[in-house]
């Protein structure tokens, strides 16, 4: 598997872990929201870069 794809899946898994943290421990909801924002942001950037590489010449 390509390293970029592996990193994308790792970011999405981190986001899921943050959602689980928010559900399991509501007193950590602020930290979990920050983690979700970070992981989703990085995942979107990586996905966009992968899409641009495939669309390129």
Secondary structure, DSSP 8 states (H G I E B T S, - for coil): --HHHHHHHHHHHHHHHHHHHHHH-GGGHHHHHHHHHHHHHHHHHHHHHHHHHHH--
